Amino acid sequence: MRQMPVVATIRDAYSFTLTHLGSVIGLIWIPMVLLTVMGFFSSQRYYNDTIEALASGNAAQMGSSFLMWLAYLVAALLLQAVMYAAVTQLALGMRSGPVWAHFAFGQAEWRMFRSLLAFTGLVIPLFLFGSVLLNLVVLRAAQAAPAVLLIFYGLLLAAVARFFVLLPAISATESGPLLRRAWMVTAGNFWRLLAVLLAIAVPLFILAVLLMVPVAQRLPPLPAGGSPQLQQLAMLTWVRQALPFLWGLLFLIWPLVIGLFAGASVSAWRSLKNEPALDIAV
């Protein structure tokens, strides 16, 4: 059982992203534009219908928005596959030279799409089950809620660490049952993979919060007081007003997200497979 070097993996992820940020942007900007535009209009439609349904008490109005979100989810996974496949190939040294624009869907993208779809199919039922279980515990034994919440997030983190981190590299280099392969290769490295995830996610979260502070100051404040329904309506309205800024922020930071996760995936895969280390200077 090989042990993944945590510090080296984090260093490789950041070194790759900062060194090749221009190429990463060139590889993903076309699918990212599509993802952002579709996401904005889908979320705007969802919040509009949610506000109308809450105000009128007619939940049937949410049906078309729900179907639209399902269609957007599939399209988003496909576009994510296009981005991850291209950037992972860059990290593997399978691409070279400056890239100004890219959009392709071949075998590597198809494998990445299937793996993302399978991972989503694994996480969503886990999330729904955890939410239902937590609600039942809160109603019947509220003192046990923190323990259930801890177990739920532990399982969710385990799924992300053991399955998702290596998916880009495995999808670009191997075939077969990709989730099973990721689980096998990452055996005995959960805490190391979790440390890598936190080293990537926490700085990105802090950056997003810092970028959102001036945006939030420009939006009208949430009204205080009122019934729970009015407060919920006010919150939904506030989020709907913030949608252009939220999707614009996502568009700006996504090259960092893709680059860091692709770089970490390739570095971790090479160390666990005993392959040569990631050469970020190429």
C-alpha positions in Angstrom: 0.0 0.0 0.0 1.6 3.2 -1.2 1.4 6.5 0.8 0.7 9.7 -1.1 3.0 12.6 -0.1 0.7 15.4 1.1 3.0 18.3 0.9 4.3 17.4 -2.6 0.8 16.9 -4.0 -0.3 20.3 -2.7 2.8 21.9 -4.1 2.4 20.2 -7.5 -1.2 21.3 -7.7 -0.5 25.0 -7.0 2.7 25.0 -9.1 0.9 23.5 -12.1 -2.0 25.9 -11.8 0.1 29.1 -11.4 2.6 28.1 -14.1 0.0 27.0 -16.7 -2.9 29.4 -15.8 -3.0 31.0 -19.2 -3.2 27.6 -20.9 -5.9 26.4 -18.5 -8.0 29.5 -19.3 -7.5 28.9 -23.0 -8.6 25.3 -22.6 -11.8 25.9 -20.6 -13.2 29.3 -21.5 -15.5 28.1 -24.2 -17.3 25.4 -22.1 -17.1 27.8 -19.1 -19.0 30.5 -21.0 -21.7 27.9 -21.9 -21.8 26.6 -18.3 -22.1 30.1 -16.9 -24.9 31.3 -19.3 -27.0 28.1 -18.9 -26.4 28.1 -15.1 -27.5 31.8 -14.7 -30.7 31.4 -16.7 -31.6 28.1 -15.1 -31.1 29.4 -11.6 -32.9 32.6 -12.4 -35.9 30.6 -13.6 -35.7 28.4 -10.5 -35.7 31.3 -8.1 -38.5 33.1 -9.9 -40.7 30.0 -9.8 -39.8 29.3 -6.2 -40.7 32.8 -5.1 -44.0 32.6 -7.0 -44.8 29.2 -5.6 -44.1 30.3 -2.1 -46.1 33.5 -2.4 -49.1 31.7 -3.9 -48.8 28.4 -2.0 -48.9 26.4 -5.3 -45.9 24.1 -5.4 -46.9 22.7 -8.8 -45.3 25.7 -10.4 -41.9 24.2 -9.5 -42.3 21.3 -11.9 -40.9 22.9 -15.0 -38.0 24.5 -13.1 -37.1 21.1 -11.6 -36.9 19.5 -15.0 -34.8 22.4 -16.3 -32.4 21.9 -13.4 -32.1 18.2 -14.2 -31.3 19.0 -17.8 -28.8 21.7 -16.7 -27.1 19.2 -14.3 -26.5 16.8 -17.1 -25.2 19.5 -19.4 -23.0 20.9 -16.6 -21.4 17.5 -16.0 -20.7 17.2 -19.7 -19.1 20.6 -19.9 -17.1 19.8 -16.7 -15.9 16.7 -18.4 -14.7 18.6 -21.4 -12.8 21.0 -19.1 -11.3 18.4 -16.8 -10.2 16.1 -19.6 -8.3 18.9 -21.4 -6.6 20.3 -18.3 -5.7 16.9 -17.0 -4.1 16.0 -20.3 -2.1 19.3 -19.9 -0.9 18.2 -16.5 0.0 14.8 -17.8 2.2 16.4 -20.5 -0.1 15.2 -23.3 -0.5 18.8 -24.5 2.0 21.5 -25.1 2.2 25.1 -26.3 -0.2 27.9 -25.8 -3.9 27.2 -26.3 -6.3 30.1 -27.2 -9.5 28.1 -27.5 -10.6 24.4 -27.1 -13.7 22.3 -27.3 -13.7 18.6 -28.0 -15.6 15.5 -26.9 -13.8 12.2 -27.5 -13.1 9.1 -25.5 -11.3 10.9 -22.7 -14.2 13.3 -22.3 -16.7 10.5 -22.5 -14.9 8.6 -19.7 -14.7 11.7 -17.6 -18.4 12.4 -18.1 -19.4 8.9 -17.2 -17.2 9.0 -14.0 -18.7 12.4 -13.0 -22.2 11.1 -13.6 -21.5 8.0 -11.5 -20.0 10.1 -8.8 -23.0 12.4 -8.8 -25.3 9.4 -8.7 -23.4 8.2 -5.6 -23.4 11.5 -3.7 -26.9 12.7 -4.3 -28.7 9.7 -2.7 -26.2 10.0 0.2 -27.0 13.6 0.6 -30.8 13.1 0.4 -30.6 10.2 2.9 -28.5 12.2 5.3 -30.9 15.2 5.1 -34.0 13.0 5.8 -32.2 11.2 8.6 -31.1 14.5 10.2 -34.7 15.9 10.0 -36.0 12.7 11.7 -33.4 12.9 14.4 -34.1 16.6 15.0 -37.8 15.9 15.5 -37.4 12.9 17.8 -34.0 13.3 19.5 -32.5 16.7 18.9 -29.5 16.0 21.2 -28.3 13.3 18.8 -28.4 15.7 15.8 -24.7 16.8 16.1 -23.5 13.2 16.0 -25.7 12.4 13.0 -24.4 15.5 11.2 -20.8 14.6 11.9 -21.3 11.0 10.5 -23.1 12.4 7.5 -20.4 14.9 6.6 -17.7 12.3 7.4 -19.3 9.9 4.8 -19.6 12.8 2.3 -15.9 13.7 2.7 -14.9 10.1 2.5 -16.7 9.8 -0.9 -15.1 13.0 -2.2 -11.7 12.0 -1.1 -11.7 8.4 -2.1 -13.5 8.8 -5.4 -13.3 12.3 -6.8 -9.7 13.3 -6.3 -8.3 10.7 -8.7 -11.1 10.7 -11.2 -9.6 13.2 -13.6 -6.2 11.4 -13.8 -7.8 7.9 -14.0 -10.3 9.0 -16.6 -7.5 10.4 -18.8 -5.2 7.4 -18.5 -7.3 4.3 -17.8 -10.6 2.6 -18.7 -13.0 0.2 -17.0 -14.9 0.8 -13.8 -13.4 4.2 -12.9 -15.1 4.7 -9.5 -14.0 1.2 -8.3 -10.5 1.9 -9.6 -10.3 5.2 -7.7 -11.4 3.5 -4.5 -8.8 0.8 -4.9 -5.9 3.1 -5.7 -6.7 5.5 -2.8 -6.9 2.7 -0.2 -5.2 3.7 3.0 -4.8 7.4 2.0 -8.1 8.9 3.2 -6.6 11.4 5.7 -3.9 12.4 3.2 -6.4 13.0 0.5 -8.6 14.9 2.9 -5.6 17.2 3.7 -5.1 17.9 0.0 -8.8 18.7 -0.4 -8.8 21.1 2.4 -5.6 22.7 1.2 -7.3 23.4 -2.1 -10.9 24.1 -1.0 -10.2 26.4 2.0 -8.1 29.0 0.1 -10.6 29.0 -2.7 -13.5 29.6 -0.3 -11.6 32.4 1.4 -10.9 34.0 -2.0 -14.6 33.7 -3.0 -15.7 35.3 0.3 -13.3 38.2 -0.2 -14.5 38.8 -3.7 -18.1 38.7 -2.6 -17.8 41.2 0.2 -17.9 44.3 -2.0 -20.7 42.7 -4.1 -22.8 42.0 -1.0 -22.3 45.6 0.1 -24.0 46.8 -3.1 -27.1 44.7 -2.6 -30.0 45.9 -0.5 -29.9 44.6 3.1 -32.2 41.8 4.1 -35.3 43.1 6.0 -35.4 42.3 9.7 -38.5 40.8 11.4 -41.7 39.5 9.8 -43.1 36.0 9.6 -40.9 33.0 8.6 -42.5 33.0 5.2 -41.7 36.7 4.6 -38.2 36.1 5.7 -37.8 33.2 3.3 -39.2 35.2 0.5 -36.8 38.1 1.3 -33.9 35.7 1.3 -34.8 34.1 -2.0 -35.3 37.6 -3.6 -31.9 38.7 -2.3 -30.2 35.6 -3.7 -32.0 36.2 -7.1 -30.6 39.7 -7.2 -27.1 38.4 -6.4 -27.2 35.7 -9.2 -25.3 37.8 -11.8 -22.5 38.4 -9.4 -22.4 34.8 -8.1 -22.1 33.4 -11.6 -19.6 36.0 -12.6 -17.5 35.1 -9.6 -17.7 31.4 -10.5 -16.6 32.2 -14.0 -13.5 34.0 -12.6 -12.3 31.5 -10.1 -13.2 28.3 -12.0 -9.8 28.2 -13.9 -8.2 28.0 -10.4 -10.6 25.2 -9.4 -10.0 23.1 -12.5 -6.3 23.7 -12.5 -5.8 22.8 -8.8 -7.9 19.7 -8.8 -6.4 18.5 -12.1 -2.9 19.1 -10.9 -3.5 17.4 -7.5 -5.2 14.5 -9.3 -2.3 13.9 -11.6 0.3 14.3 -8.8 -1.6 11.9 -6.5 -2.2 9.4 -9.2 1.5 9.3 -10.2 2.6 8.9 -6.6 0.2 6.1 -5.8 1.0 4.4 -9.1 4.8 4.9 -8.4 5.1 7.0 -11.6 7.6 9.9 -12.1 6.6 13.1 -10.3 4.7 15.8 -12.0 7.0 18.1 -13.9 5.4 21.5 -13.8 8.2 23.2 -15.7 7.3 21.6 -19.0 
